Amino acid sequence: LPSVDEIEGVSVFSKSAYNSESDVTLRFIIEKSKILDALSTVPNGDSFLFKIEFTDDVGNTYESPSTYSQPEFKIDVQPPSINPITLFSSNDIKTLAKAGDTVTLSFTAIEAIQTPTVTFTLGGTPLPVDREITIINTSNTNDWTATFELDENDTNGSVGFEISNIIELAGNNGVNVDDVTDDSSGKIDTEK
């Protein structure tokens, strides 16, 4: 469900199939918590439709048509995850890097996510705050890269990282990640 507290919409109800002037337009607001309570047994990934029924002050009953198809919501309560995750450099030896080389963290989310936060460490020391980290979503897919360039004044040692604020489009939060899934590219050693 969308990451909002209320869901707002409009529906038109016909009192007569022959006279559109008798149509009633209803603007509705449904609390998200009430929908979640009602759908607690619907499996993750399933879609559902709903219809609206109401009675006006003089006793006329209105019901949305059985073919009412908007809004349609997809149930999504699973947090996003990332796999695979690889770390490599532009050096000829991908597990080594020197000043001027670019370090790349490549990762894939299992579903569409918002732009995450990526931080790096060098020899256990955080990357300087003025260092630019470029985070790119590749061609509207779930593939991402985070890159930065090594400087001659950087701390020598292994490159570490953390991917955080992993939030998918429905608003579910994933768990922060700080390790690769490919053992062969687990560490990059910087050279002086």
ABEGO torsion letter per residue (X at the ends): XBBBABBBBBBBBBABAABAAABBBBBBBBBAAAAAAAAAABBBGBBBBBBBBBBBAAGBBBBBBAABAOBBBBBBABBBBBOBBBBBBABABAABBBBGBBBBBBBBBABBBBBBBBBBBBGGBBBBAABBBBBBBBGGBABBBBBBBBBAABBBEBBBBBBBGBBBAAGBBBBBBABBABAAAABBBBBX
